[in-house]
């Protein structure tokens, strides 16, 4: 049984990074909308450095342990969810699956492979769902990500967790566990 709590995560973060400031946290793209045109061009040509680095790392461990792409899954939260999705569709062969938790998918990129994607978000997610700007709503809103994935014929399932913000909880992680256990064809009781 998973025992996750935001408080536990915060205490771990404080222990290892007491100066953590979410406003200064690293991200793979600027969150202001002026960065979108430049990012779009990089996505179109599958040349976002962090996505390529994630795939190089995945290839390294795949080769090191004699695995195949179908033995790899990607999981990311928020911008990490976007990286996970872009990395997975940039691969020549499909991976086992992708969990994009509270993340987005802007589109633009060409899908070389079409793995199963699980999009999980909180009903109260103010980052993804409270978009006062029409541009932010167009690019970040969950319904846009779903539409863009479906338009590329990428199999996608959406899970919306009630009373969850831009965070993870036991329910959302249970959905992710079930999805990945199914992707790897492992009974959930053995996966937890």
C-alpha positions in Angstrom: 0.0 0.0 0.0 1.3 3.4 -1.0 1.8 6.0 1.8 2.1 9.4 0.1 1.4 12.7 1.7 2.2 16.3 0.6 3.5 16.9 4.1 6.0 14.0 3.8 7.2 15.3 0.4 7.6 18.9 1.8 9.6 17.6 4.8 11.9 15.6 2.4 12.3 18.7 0.2 13.2 20.8 3.2 15.7 18.3 4.5 17.6 18.2 1.2 16.9 21.7 0.0 16.1 24.1 2.8 16.4 27.1 0.5 13.8 25.7 -2.0 11.7 28.5 -3.4 9.0 27.3 -5.8 9.1 30.7 -7.6 12.7 30.0 -8.4 12.4 26.3 -9.2 14.0 25.0 -12.3 11.7 24.4 -15.3 12.4 23.2 -18.8 10.6 26.2 -20.4 9.7 29.7 -19.3 6.2 29.8 -18.1 5.4 33.2 -19.4 3.6 33.0 -22.7 6.2 35.0 -24.6 8.3 31.9 -24.7 5.7 29.9 -26.6 6.6 30.7 -30.2 10.3 29.7 -29.7 9.3 26.6 -27.8 6.8 25.7 -30.5 9.6 25.7 -33.1 11.8 23.5 -31.0 8.9 21.0 -30.4 8.1 20.9 -34.1 11.6 19.8 -34.9 11.8 17.5 -31.8 14.8 19.4 -30.6 14.0 20.4 -27.0 17.3 19.6 -25.1 15.7 18.2 -22.0 13.5 15.8 -24.0 16.6 14.6 -25.9 18.5 14.2 -22.7 15.7 12.1 -21.1 15.7 9.8 -24.2 19.5 9.5 -24.1 19.3 8.5 -20.4 16.4 6.0 -21.2 18.5 4.5 -24.1 21.5 4.2 -21.8 19.6 2.1 -19.2 17.7 0.2 -21.8 21.0 -0.9 -23.4 22.8 -1.4 -20.1 20.2 -3.9 -18.9 19.3 -5.5 -22.2 15.8 -4.1 -22.3 13.6 -3.0 -25.2 11.6 0.2 -25.6 8.4 -1.7 -24.5 10.2 -2.2 -21.1 10.3 1.6 -20.5 7.7 3.8 -19.1 7.7 7.6 -18.5 6.2 9.3 -15.5 6.2 13.1 -14.9 4.5 15.7 -12.8 3.6 19.1 -14.1 6.3 20.2 -16.6 7.9 16.8 -16.0 4.6 15.3 -17.3 5.1 17.3 -20.5 8.7 16.1 -20.8 7.6 12.5 -20.3 5.0 12.8 -23.0 7.3 14.5 -25.5 10.1 12.1 -24.8 7.8 9.1 -25.3 6.4 10.3 -28.6 9.8 11.3 -29.9 11.1 7.6 -29.6 11.2 5.5 -32.7 9.5 2.5 -31.0 6.6 2.9 -28.5 7.4 2.6 -24.8 5.1 0.7 -22.4 3.3 3.9 -21.4 3.3 7.4 -20.2 1.8 8.9 -17.0 1.5 12.7 -17.4 0.4 13.8 -13.9 -0.8 17.4 -13.8 1.1 18.2 -17.0 0.3 19.6 -20.3 0.8 18.8 -24.0 1.1 21.8 -26.3 1.1 19.8 -29.5 3.4 21.0 -32.3 5.7 17.9 -32.1 5.5 15.1 -34.6 4.8 11.7 -33.0 7.3 9.1 -34.1 5.6 6.5 -31.8 2.2 6.4 -30.1 2.3 4.9 -26.6 -0.7 4.8 -24.3 -0.8 8.0 -22.2 -2.6 8.5 -18.9 -3.3 12.1 -18.2 -4.1 12.7 -14.4 -5.1 16.0 -13.0 -6.8 17.4 -10.0 -10.3 18.9 -10.2 -9.0 21.9 -8.2 -5.7 22.3 -10.2 -5.3 26.1 -10.3 -2.2 25.8 -12.6 -3.9 23.9 -15.4 -7.5 24.8 -15.0 -7.7 28.4 -13.8 -6.6 30.1 -16.9 -7.6 33.7 -17.1 -5.6 34.4 -20.2 -7.0 33.1 -23.5 -3.5 32.2 -24.7 -2.7 30.3 -21.5 -6.1 28.6 -21.7 -5.4 27.6 -25.3 -2.0 26.1 -24.5 -2.3 24.8 -20.9 -6.0 23.7 -20.4 -6.3 19.9 -20.1 -9.0 19.7 -22.8 -6.5 21.1 -25.3 -3.8 18.5 -24.4 -6.4 15.7 -24.8 -7.5 17.1 -28.1 -4.0 17.4 -29.4 -3.0 13.8 -28.3 -6.1 12.4 -29.9 -5.6 14.3 -33.1 -2.2 12.5 -33.4 -4.0 9.2 -32.8 -2.1 8.7 -29.5 -4.3 6.6 -27.1 -5.0 8.8 -24.1 -7.1 8.3 -21.0 -8.0 11.1 -18.6 -8.4 10.8 -14.9 -9.7 13.7 -12.9 -9.3 13.4 -9.1 -11.7 15.3 -7.0 -10.4 17.6 -4.2 -6.9 17.6 -5.7 -4.9 20.7 -6.7 -1.6 20.8 -8.6 -0.3 17.9 -6.6 -0.3 14.1 -6.1 -2.2 12.1 -3.6 -2.9 8.4 -2.8 -5.8 8.3 -5.3 -3.8 9.8 -8.2 -0.8 7.6 -7.5 -3.1 4.5 -7.3 -4.4 5.3 -10.8 -0.8 5.7 -12.1 0.2 2.4 -10.5 -2.7 0.5 -12.0 -2.0 2.1 -15.5 1.7 1.1 -15.3 1.0 -2.3 -13.9 -1.3 -2.9 -16.8 1.2 -1.5 -19.3 3.8 -3.9 -18.0 1.3 -6.7 -17.6 2.0 -7.1 -13.9 -0.8 -7.7 -11.4 -1.4 -4.6 -9.3 -0.9 -6.6 -6.1 2.7 -7.3 -7.2 3.3 -3.7 -8.3 2.7 -2.1 -5.0 
